[in-house]
């Protein structure tokens, strides 16, 4: 994401006194989860001067998220009259007097000040927000009645537009629209990371963002899923995102091909109980018989790891070309702080949110022995 846009977003948020977070009338789970994550960050930053709005009730399968119970169905209505006076920079006093059926406001200027009607301009703000953050909407019309009833408000208020689809109309004052992202949550993750840093993301924020990534990528199986989707997911797991709760609430069904591939991994699952190493292997024929693609293997490993608790390293060894094998490694929570060190020691690369290690070997059994020797060397 471009730094100039992020800096502009920081400036708008820093200047805001009240922020409205809002999603489309027919919002995706990804957009709602992303809104909740951003709300949790801004709530502390702005001392509760932020509202999150969805025209529909929060779906049942997202109600486990911290902050979801604070979602309103309508923005707060609070009329505010602003009087702009060109020239004077101070007032002596401001008072009110009652009128029959109304109110009169008296503004007394310092002695010597001269003001004409041409120097006065009044505006009426029907809602108390001076910044709007729209998540997951291609255009403002997708906000439904909220936009229809308050069109003037949206045209006169700065808007931060956050999305990841190419059809987005870039309607915002600042547009954080990243079409290379697989979900709104990935864009929001980068924004939050730029605001509070990775260390500032707690487990509740991480869980909301992880929910958005899972929902937005359909559990990492949509064609729009990118390696960055896995990388963001891995970073959120480092921050103790509650994967079990996300899976229980969001992952309803899985493609048959993935289930078949995962079944083969489970059938060959092995472990070193002392070092808490779990591993499995997959041959070329397994992809043919399960009708899965090699691109499905990282997701199958994530599925495998989701059902293993307390592991140090979980890996899958895949047969590639003749005498070349690839090990896909996921680090457990205890080893994640050492990720960069382990990556360097193993001469591994990072992709799809995990480490990848190329192993030349004469057979799958030989590659398994080499992979175990390497992984055992980095486990305390």
N, C-alpha and C positions, 0 to 999 in steps of 0.2 A: 504494500500500500504506500502511496506517495507521501513523503514527509510533509510537504506543504499543506495538504488537506488535513492531516492529523494535527498540525500546529493550529490551523484555523478552527478545528473542532475544540481543541483545548482552550483557545481564546474565547470562543462563544460560551463554553461551559463555565469558565472562570468568571465571566461577566454576568452570567444569569443569576437572577434572584429566585426564580421558580421555573421548573422544567416539566414539560409534558412529554412522556413517552407514550407512543401510540402505535398500534398495529392495524392492519386492514380489517374491514368488517368480517371478512372470511379469512382469518389469519391462519397461517400454517403453524404446526407445532414448533417448528424451528424458530419462527419469528417470535412466538410467545415466550419460549424458553430464553431466547436471546434478550428479550425485553426485561425479563425477570432478572437475568444476570446483571444487566446494565443498571437496573434499579437498585440492586444490592450494593453496587459500587457507589452510585450517586447519592443514595440515601445517607450514607455516612459522610460523604464529601460535602453535601449541601444541607446537612442537618435537617432531614425530613422535608425539604422544600422541593420535592419531586413526586409526581403522580404517574402511575402506569395505568393505561386505559386500553381495554379490549371490548368492543361492542357485544361480543359473545362471552358467556361464562368461560372461565378457564376449563379446558377439557379435563375430565376426571384423571386421565393418565399423566397429567402434569401437576396435579394438585399436591403431589408429594414434595415439590420444590419449595424451599424456603423463599418467602417473598411472594408466592403465588396468591396468598389470601389477601394481599393488599391491592390486587388488581381491581380497578373500578370499571364500571360499564359505561360511564359518561365522564367527561372532564368536569372539573369544578366550575361553576358559574359564579363569577364575582365581578360585577361591573366596576370599572375604574375610569374616571374622567381625568385626562391629562391636559393641562393648560401650558402651552409653550409661549414664552414672552421673549421676543427678540430685543436685545439691548441690555436691560438690567441684569445684573448677576447676583443680586441678593434681594431679600424681602425684609420688611420690618416686622410684619405680623400677618397671620392668616386666621380668619375667624368666620363663623357661619351664623346666619340668622334664619329663622323659620319663615316660610311663606305659606300661604294657604295652598295646600296640596303640593308643597315643594320645599326647596332649600336654596338659599343664596350664599355663595362663598365670596368673602371679601379678602382681597390680597392687597396689603398696603406696602408700597415700595418706598425706598429711602428718599429723603428730601432731595429735590433737584432732579429726580428721575422723570423723564417724559416718555409717555407711551400713547400710541394711537391704536385704533382698532385693527389697522393693517399689520400691527406687530403681534397680534394675538392669533393663536391657532389652537383649537381644541380637538381632541380625539377621545373616543370612547372605546375602551377595551372591555369586552364582555367576559373574558376569562383572565385569570391572574398570572398567566404564564408569559415569560418573555423569551422562551426558547422552546422549540418543538423538535423532538427526535422521532422520526418515522422509521420503523423497521419492517422490511419485507414487503413494501408496497411499490408497485411499478409506477403508479401515479397517485395523485391526491384523491382522485375519484374513488379509489379502492377503500378509502376510509369511510365511505357510505354517508349516513346521515350526519355524522359529526362534522364532516367537511361541508356538506350541503347547507347545514344550518349556520355555519360559522366561516363562510368563505372569506369574508373580509379579514377575519382574525388570521387565517393562514397566509393571506397575501401580505399582511403587515407585520408578521412575526418571523424572525430568523428560523430556518428549518435545516436540520441535519438529516440527510437522506442516506439510510444504510440499507444496502441490498447487494445481491450477487447475480442478478439475472440481466441478460443483455437487453431485454425489452424495457428496462427502467428508463424513464423519461428525464432523469437528472433534474428534477423539479426543486431540489434543495438549494439553500444558500451555499451550503457545502455538501458535496456528494461523495460519500464513501461507498462507491459502487465498484466492486471487484468481481468481474465476471470469471476470473480464474479460480475463485473460491467455490467450494462445493456446498456451502451453506451460509446463511446469514450469521450463524454463530461463529464461524471462522473469522469473518470481518469484525464482529464485535470483540472476539478474543484479542485481535491485534490492537483494537482501540483501547481496550481495558489494559492490556499489557503496556501500551505506551503511556497510560495515565498513572498506573500504580505499580508497574513492574510485575514480573512473574511472582516475586515474593509476596506481593500485595493481594494475590488471588487466593482466597480461602476455600475450604471444602464446599461450602454452599454455592459460591460463584462458579467453581469448577464443575460441580454437578449440573448446574443449570446450563452452562455452556456445552458440556458433554452431551446433555440431552438434546440440545439444538443440533449438534453435529450428527448424532445418531439419527434424529428425525429428518434432518435436511438431506442426508445421504442415503436414507432408507437402510440404515445399518451397514453403511459402507458398500452398498451394492449398486447404487445408481451410476450410470455412465459419467455423470458430472463429478463423481468422487475422484479426488486427486491425491497424490502422495502427501500434499500438505494437510489433507483431511486426517490422515493417519498420524501425521506429526503433531497436529494440534491435539488430537485425542490422547496421544502419548503424554504430551506436556500436561494435559489436564489430569491424567491419572497420577502424574507426579505430585499434583496438588490435592490428592486424595478425593478425586471425584468418585461418587458412590456408584460404581458401575453396576453393582448388583441391583440397586433400586432402579436405575435407568433401564436395565435389561428387563426386569420384572414388569415395569410399567409401560415400556415402549416397544420392546421387541416381541411382536406377536407371532409372526410367521417368518420362516426362512426359505429361500429357494431350495428345491429338492436337490439340485446339483451341489449346493453348499453343504446340505445335510449329509449327502453321500460322501463328499470329500472329508468332512469333519468326522464322519463315522470311521473312515479308514485311518485317520490320525488317532482317534480314540483306541481303535483296535490294536495299534502298534505303540501305544503310549508306554514309555518306560520312565523310571525315576531313580534318582540317587537320594534316598531318604536322609542321609547324613548331611549332604550339602544342599538339599532342597532343589535339585535339578530335575526338570521334567523335559522330555524330548520325544519326538516321534519322527517318522520318515515317510516320504512319499515318492513313488516311482512314476515314471512317465506314463505307464499304462493306467495309473490311478486317475489321471485327468481324463483319459479316453472313456474309461468305464463309468466314471461319475458324471461325465458331460460337463465338468467344470473347466475353468481356464486357469492358467498359471497366475493370472492376476487375482484369482480368488484366494490364493494361498495365504496372503497376509491377513485377510479377514477370518479365514479358518483358524489361524493361529490366535487371533484375538478371541474368537469364540472358545477355543481350547483354554486360553488363559483365564477367561471369565469364570470358568468352572474349577479353577485351581486356586486355593488360598495359600498364602505364605510362601510362595516360591521365590527363589533367588534369581534363577534364569529358567525361562521356558523357550525351547527352540524347536524348529522343524527343519529337517535336512531334506533337501529336494535334489533329485537326480536331474541334471541338466543335460549337457552333451557328454560325449565319451570322456571318462576320467575327469570330469569337472562337476562339482557339487556346490550347492549354495545352502548355507545355514542362515535361517531367519531367527533372530534372537529378540526376545522381550525381556527386559530387566525388571525384577521385582522392586517393590518400594525401597527395600534396604540398599539396593545397588544403584537406583536411579540418580542419586546425587553424584555418583562416580561415572556417569555415562560417558563424558568426554574422555576421561582417563582410560576407561575400558575400551572405548572405540579406538583410541590410539594404540593401546597395547595389543589389541587383536588385529590391527590394520584393517578394520572394518569400515564400511560406508554406512551412511544413515539414509533410509528411505522408507516410505510408508509407515512412519512412526516407530520404526524398529531398526536394529542393526543388521546389516547383511554382510556375510563373510563368505568369500569364495575359497573352496577347499579342493585342491587337486588330489585325487586318490585313485587307486586301482579298482576299487569296488565301493559299493554303498557301505559295506561293513567297515572297510578301511577308513572311509570318510567319517563314519560314526565315531570310530576310535579317535581320530584326529580332532573332531569337533569337541568331544568330551574332554580331551586333554587340554584344549584351549580354554574351554569354559570353566573347567575346574581350577585353572591357574588364576582366575580373577575372583573366585569366590573365597571369602575369608574362612 
